[in-house]
Amino acid sequence: MSAALFAAALEWAWSLREPLLERVRPFVHGENARASAFYRQFGFEASGKVVGRAGDPTAEDLGYVFPRPGR
């Protein structure tokens, strides 16, 4: 079920004409291994970008990236 919803969200992102997206870049809480595994299973790759979480200086969000198909 979640894979179908995710596929639909990517299809919508690629259908946008303005702005034309070259990639989708979600962030995942650094301790959420299950979400990270789902993104990787779906084809996302770790971007290496890490951002702090507002309100919690000890938490980090890890960036993932999925390039537009054919680019």
N, CA, C and O atoms as CSV, one atom per row, in Angstrom:
chain,resi,resn,atom,element,x,y,z
A,1,MET,N,N,0.820,-1.194,0.000
A,1,MET,CA,C,0.000,0.000,0.000
A,1,MET,C,C,0.865,1.259,0.000
A,1,MET,O,O,0.635,2.165,-0.800
A,2,SER,N,N,1.865,1.323,0.897
A,2,SER,CA,C,2.685,2.529,0.960
A,2,SER,C,C,3.489,2.715,-0.321
A,2,SER,O,O,3.716,3.851,-0.736
A,3,ALA,N,N,3.927,1.625,-0.961
A,3,ALA,CA,C,4.671,1.750,-2.218
A,3,ALA,C,C,3.788,2.346,-3.311
A,3,ALA,O,O,4.262,3.153,-4.111
A,4,ALA,N,N,2.521,1.964,-3.359
A,4,ALA,CA,C,1.604,2.512,-4.362
A,4,ALA,C,C,1.371,3.999,-4.134
A,4,ALA,O,O,1.320,4.771,-5.092
A,5,LEU,N,N,1.229,4.405,-2.892
A,5,LEU,CA,C,1.061,5.824,-2.585
A,5,LEU,C,C,2.317,6.608,-2.948
A,5,LEU,O,O,2.239,7.716,-3.479
A,6,PHE,N,N,3.454,6.030,-2.661
A,6,PHE,CA,C,4.716,6.684,-2.972
A,6,PHE,C,C,4.891,6.825,-4.474
A,6,PHE,O,O,5.320,7.876,-4.951
A,7,ALA,N,N,4.562,5.774,-5.228
A,7,ALA,CA,C,4.653,5.821,-6.688
A,7,ALA,C,C,3.732,6.904,-7.243
A,7,ALA,O,O,4.106,7.618,-8.173
A,8,ALA,N,N,2.539,7.032,-6.682
A,8,ALA,CA,C,1.597,8.062,-7.127
A,8,ALA,C,C,2.140,9.459,-6.833
A,8,ALA,O,O,1.977,10.372,-7.642
A,9,ALA,N,N,2.782,9.627,-5.685
A,9,ALA,CA,C,3.357,10.930,-5.343
A,9,ALA,C,C,4.479,11.301,-6.307
A,9,ALA,O,O,4.570,12.454,-6.731
A,10,LEU,N,N,5.331,10.344,-6.657
A,10,LEU,CA,C,6.395,10.623,-7.622
A,10,LEU,C,C,5.817,10.917,-9.000
A,10,LEU,O,O,6.296,11.813,-9.695
A,11,GLU,N,N,4.814,10.186,-9.392
A,11,GLU,CA,C,4.169,10.438,-10.684
A,11,GLU,C,C,3.618,11.863,-10.729
A,11,GLU,O,O,3.758,12.555,-11.738
A,12,TRP,N,N,2.996,12.294,-9.639
A,12,TRP,CA,C,2.491,13.666,-9.560
A,12,TRP,C,C,3.640,14.662,-9.668
A,12,TRP,O,O,3.539,15.644,-10.404
A,13,ALA,N,N,4.741,14.419,-8.935
A,13,ALA,CA,C,5.884,15.337,-8.966
A,13,ALA,C,C,6.429,15.478,-10.381
A,13,ALA,O,O,6.748,16.585,-10.815
A,14,TRP,N,N,6.537,14.376,-11.098
A,14,TRP,CA,C,7.070,14.437,-12.461
A,14,TRP,C,C,6.088,15.077,-13.428
A,14,TRP,O,O,6.499,15.558,-14.484
A,15,SER,N,N,4.807,15.096,-13.097
A,15,SER,CA,C,3.812,15.675,-14.002
A,15,SER,C,C,3.774,17.206,-13.941
A,15,SER,O,O,3.184,17.842,-14.814
A,16,LEU,N,N,4.391,17.795,-12.927
A,16,LEU,CA,C,4.377,19.257,-12.807
A,16,LEU,C,C,5.141,19.897,-13.961
A,16,LEU,O,O,6.232,19.459,-14.325
A,17,ARG,N,N,4.548,20.930,-14.520
A,17,ARG,CA,C,5.231,21.663,-15.595
A,17,ARG,C,C,6.012,22.841,-15.036
A,17,ARG,O,O,7.064,23.201,-15.565
A,18,GLU,N,N,5.514,23.427,-13.994
A,18,GLU,CA,C,6.170,24.562,-13.344
A,18,GLU,C,C,6.054,24.398,-11.841
A,18,GLU,O,O,4.934,24.364,-11.332
A,19,PRO,N,N,7.092,24.299,-11.141
A,19,PRO,CA,C,8.461,24.186,-11.641
A,19,PRO,C,C,8.725,22.755,-12.106
A,19,PRO,O,O,8.196,21.802,-11.534
A,20,LEU,N,N,9.529,22.616,-13.124
A,20,LEU,CA,C,9.916,21.310,-13.619
A,20,LEU,C,C,10.945,20.728,-12.654
A,20,LEU,O,O,12.054,21.246,-12.530
A,21,LEU,N,N,10.572,19.664,-11.982
A,21,LEU,CA,C,11.445,19.091,-10.963
A,21,LEU,C,C,12.480,18.162,-11.579
A,21,LEU,O,O,12.165,17.345,-12.444
A,22,GLU,N,N,13.708,18.298,-11.124
A,22,GLU,CA,C,14.785,17.420,-11.578
A,22,GLU,C,C,15.039,16.282,-10.595
A,22,GLU,O,O,15.682,15.288,-10.934
A,23,ARG,N,N,14.527,16.436,-9.366
A,23,ARG,CA,C,14.717,15.403,-8.343
A,23,ARG,C,C,13.729,15.634,-7.205
A,23,ARG,O,O,13.191,16.728,-7.032
A,24,VAL,N,N,13.509,14.572,-6.437
A,24,VAL,CA,C,12.724,14.648,-5.211
A,24,VAL,C,C,13.705,14.405,-4.077
A,24,VAL,O,O,14.500,13.466,-4.122
A,25,ARG,N,N,13.645,15.264,-3.049
A,25,ARG,CA,C,14.627,15.198,-1.971
A,25,ARG,C,C,13.961,15.204,-0.596
A,25,ARG,O,O,13.850,16.263,0.022
A,26,PRO,N,N,13.523,14.062,-0.110
A,26,PRO,CA,C,12.941,14.001,1.234
A,26,PRO,C,C,14.029,13.922,2.311
A,26,PRO,O,O,15.179,13.579,2.039
A,27,PHE,N,N,13.631,14.245,3.519
A,27,PHE,CA,C,14.505,14.096,4.688
A,27,PHE,C,C,13.830,13.155,5.672
A,27,PHE,O,O,12.608,13.159,5.821
A,28,VAL,N,N,14.649,12.345,6.343
A,28,VAL,CA,C,14.160,11.336,7.276
A,28,VAL,C,C,14.869,11.528,8.608
A,28,VAL,O,O,16.079,11.755,8.650
A,29,HIS,N,N,14.117,11.435,9.688
A,29,HIS,CA,C,14.736,11.523,11.014
A,29,HIS,C,C,15.855,10.492,11.083
A,29,HIS,O,O,15.671,9.337,10.701
A,30,GLY,N,N,17.001,10.912,11.567
A,30,GLY,CA,C,18.187,10.066,11.589
A,30,GLY,C,C,18.022,8.749,12.315
A,30,GLY,O,O,18.748,7.795,12.033
A,31,GLU,N,N,17.087,8.674,13.239
A,31,GLU,CA,C,16.875,7.431,13.985
A,31,GLU,C,C,15.731,6.581,13.432
A,31,GLU,O,O,15.370,5.566,14.026
A,32,ASN,N,N,15.167,6.986,12.310
A,32,ASN,CA,C,14.054,6.249,11.727
A,32,ASN,C,C,14.578,5.280,10.660
A,32,ASN,O,O,14.450,5.535,9.463
A,33,ALA,N,N,15.162,4.183,11.104
A,33,ALA,CA,C,15.760,3.204,10.200
A,33,ALA,C,C,14.728,2.596,9.249
A,33,ALA,O,O,15.045,2.285,8.101
A,34,ARG,N,N,13.515,2.433,9.720
A,34,ARG,CA,C,12.476,1.833,8.879
A,34,ARG,C,C,12.151,2.731,7.683
A,34,ARG,O,O,12.030,2.248,6.557
A,35,ALA,N,N,12.012,4.030,7.925
A,35,ALA,CA,C,11.738,4.963,6.823
A,35,ALA,C,C,12.929,5.035,5.872
A,35,ALA,O,O,12.755,5.058,4.653
A,36,SER,N,N,14.131,5.070,6.427
A,36,SER,CA,C,15.328,5.108,5.581
A,36,SER,C,C,15.396,3.874,4.689
A,36,SER,O,O,15.714,3.981,3.505
A,37,ALA,N,N,15.103,2.717,5.245
A,37,ALA,CA,C,15.124,1.477,4.467
A,37,ALA,C,C,14.063,1.512,3.360
A,37,ALA,O,O,14.308,1.040,2.250
A,38,PHE,N,N,12.897,2.063,3.659
A,38,PHE,CA,C,11.840,2.151,2.653
A,38,PHE,C,C,12.289,3.026,1.489
A,38,PHE,O,O,12.129,2.645,0.330
A,39,TYR,N,N,12.852,4.197,1.791
A,39,TYR,CA,C,13.330,5.083,0.726
A,39,TYR,C,C,14.378,4.378,-0.130
A,39,TYR,O,O,14.311,4.439,-1.358
A,40,ARG,N,N,15.339,3.712,0.496
A,40,ARG,CA,C,16.385,3.012,-0.255
A,40,ARG,C,C,15.786,1.885,-1.104
A,40,ARG,O,O,16.187,1.689,-2.252
A,41,GLN,N,N,14.841,1.158,-0.545
A,41,GLN,CA,C,14.192,0.065,-1.281
A,41,GLN,C,C,13.464,0.612,-2.497
A,41,GLN,O,O,13.390,-0.048,-3.533
A,42,PHE,N,N,12.928,1.814,-2.371
A,42,PHE,CA,C,12.168,2.420,-3.456
A,42,PHE,C,C,13.086,3.006,-4.529
A,42,PHE,O,O,12.619,3.355,-5.613
A,43,GLY,N,N,14.377,3.117,-4.244
A,43,GLY,CA,C,15.325,3.625,-5.235
A,43,GLY,C,C,15.975,4.943,-4.886
A,43,GLY,O,O,16.792,5.453,-5.653
A,44,PHE,N,N,15.626,5.505,-3.739
A,44,PHE,CA,C,16.272,6.741,-3.295
A,44,PHE,C,C,17.684,6.428,-2.825
A,44,PHE,O,O,17.957,5.333,-2.333
A,45,GLU,N,N,18.574,7.391,-2.979
A,45,GLU,CA,C,19.937,7.247,-2.493
A,45,GLU,C,C,20.210,8.332,-1.462
A,45,GLU,O,O,19.660,9.430,-1.540
A,46,ALA,N,N,21.062,8.015,-0.498
A,46,ALA,CA,C,21.445,9.012,0.496
A,46,ALA,C,C,22.163,10.147,-0.221
A,46,ALA,O,O,23.056,9.907,-1.034
A,47,SER,N,N,21.774,11.382,0.081
A,47,SER,CA,C,22.391,12.545,-0.565
A,47,SER,C,C,23.630,13.021,0.185
A,47,SER,O,O,24.451,13.763,-0.354
A,48,GLY,N,N,23.751,12.585,1.434
A,48,GLY,CA,C,24.852,13.072,2.261
A,48,GLY,C,C,24.520,14.352,3.004
A,48,GLY,O,O,25.293,14.792,3.855
A,49,LYS,N,N,23.382,14.955,2.695
A,49,LYS,CA,C,22.971,16.183,3.380
A,49,LYS,C,C,22.307,15.826,4.704
A,49,LYS,O,O,21.417,14.978,4.759
A,50,VAL,N,N,22.749,16.479,5.756
A,50,VAL,CA,C,22.200,16.274,7.096
A,50,VAL,C,C,21.805,17.649,7.622
A,50,VAL,O,O,22.593,18.593,7.558
A,51,VAL,N,N,20.590,17.760,8.139
A,51,VAL,CA,C,20.129,19.019,8.709
A,51,VAL,C,C,19.666,18.790,10.143
A,51,VAL,O,O,19.186,17.710,10.489
A,52,GLY,N,N,19.816,19.805,10.959
A,52,GLY,CA,C,19.326,19.736,12.330
A,52,GLY,C,C,17.822,19.871,12.356
A,52,GLY,O,O,17.210,20.407,11.431
A,53,ARG,N,N,17.247,19.386,13.410
A,53,ARG,CA,C,15.796,19.457,13.566
A,53,ARG,C,C,15.458,20.629,14.483
A,53,ARG,O,O,16.017,20.757,15.572
A,54,ALA,N,N,14.549,21.472,14.040
A,54,ALA,CA,C,14.136,22.627,14.835
A,54,ALA,C,C,13.548,22.160,16.155
A,54,ALA,O,O,12.715,21.254,16.186
A,55,GLY,N,N,13.974,22.764,17.222
A,55,GLY,CA,C,13.436,22.444,18.535
A,55,GLY,C,C,14.132,21.295,19.236
A,55,GLY,O,O,13.881,21.048,20.415
A,56,ASP,N,N,15.010,20.584,18.525
A,56,ASP,CA,C,15.736,19.467,19.135
A,56,ASP,C,C,17.165,19.474,18.592
A,56,ASP,O,O,17.433,18.878,17.549
A,57,PRO,N,N,18.075,20.137,19.286
A,57,PRO,CA,C,19.443,20.268,18.783
A,57,PRO,C,C,20.203,18.944,18.699
A,57,PRO,O,O,21.271,18.892,18.089
A,58,THR,N,N,19.682,17.887,19.291
A,58,THR,CA,C,20.373,16.600,19.241
A,58,THR,C,C,19.900,15.728,18.075
A,58,THR,O,O,20.515,14.703,17.782
A,59,ALA,N,N,18.820,16.124,17.412
A,59,ALA,CA,C,18.244,15.317,16.339
A,59,ALA,C,C,18.751,15.783,14.979
A,59,ALA,O,O,18.994,16.971,14.765
A,60,GLU,N,N,18.906,14.837,14.072
A,60,GLU,CA,C,19.315,15.152,12.712
A,60,GLU,C,C,18.389,14.464,11.727
A,60,GLU,O,O,17.904,13.359,11.972
A,61,ASP,N,N,18.154,15.132,10.611
A,61,ASP,CA,C,17.399,14.545,9.513
A,61,ASP,C,C,18.374,14.261,8.374
A,61,ASP,O,O,19.208,15.099,8.030
A,62,LEU,N,N,18.256,13.076,7.799
A,62,LEU,CA,C,19.138,12.641,6.725
A,62,LEU,C,C,18.452,12.830,5.382
A,62,LEU,O,O,17.281,12.485,5.222
A,63,GLY,N,N,19.180,13.377,4.421
A,63,GLY,CA,C,18.616,13.629,3.112
A,63,GLY,C,C,18.730,12.441,2.176
A,63,GLY,O,O,19.709,11.695,2.207
A,64,TYR,N,N,17.709,12.279,1.340
A,64,TYR,CA,C,17.696,11.264,0.292
A,64,TYR,C,C,17.344,11.961,-1.012
A,64,TYR,O,O,16.765,13.047,-1.004
A,65,VAL,N,N,17.691,11.342,-2.123
A,65,VAL,CA,C,17.409,11.960,-3.423
A,65,VAL,C,C,16.983,10.886,-4.426
A,65,VAL,O,O,17.498,9.768,-4.430
A,66,PHE,N,N,16.032,11.263,-5.268
A,66,PHE,CA,C,15.564,10.401,-6.348
A,66,PHE,C,C,15.527,11.279,-7.597
A,66,PHE,O,O,14.684,12.170,-7.698
A,67,PRO,N,N,16.431,11.038,-8.550
A,67,PRO,CA,C,16.469,11.894,-9.743
A,67,PRO,C,C,15.307,11.614,-10.691
A,67,PRO,O,O,14.769,10.508,-10.741
A,68,ARG,N,N,14.944,12.633,-11.429
A,68,ARG,CA,C,13.894,12.480,-12.436
A,68,ARG,C,C,14.310,11.401,-13.430
A,68,ARG,O,O,15.441,11.432,-13.914
A,69,PRO,N,N,13.452,10.467,-13.746
A,69,PRO,CA,C,13.805,9.420,-14.714
A,69,PRO,C,C,14.253,10.011,-16.051
A,69,PRO,O,O,13.664,10.971,-16.547
A,70,GLY,N,N,15.291,9.429,-16.617
A,70,GLY,CA,C,15.779,9.877,-17.910
A,70,GLY,C,C,16.754,11.025,-17.840
A,70,GLY,O,O,17.122,11.586,-18.872
A,71,ARG,N,N,17.186,11.391,-16.635
A,71,ARG,CA,C,18.139,12.510,-16.508
A,71,ARG,C,C,19.435,12.030,-15.970
A,71,ARG,O,O,20.362,12.821,-15.793
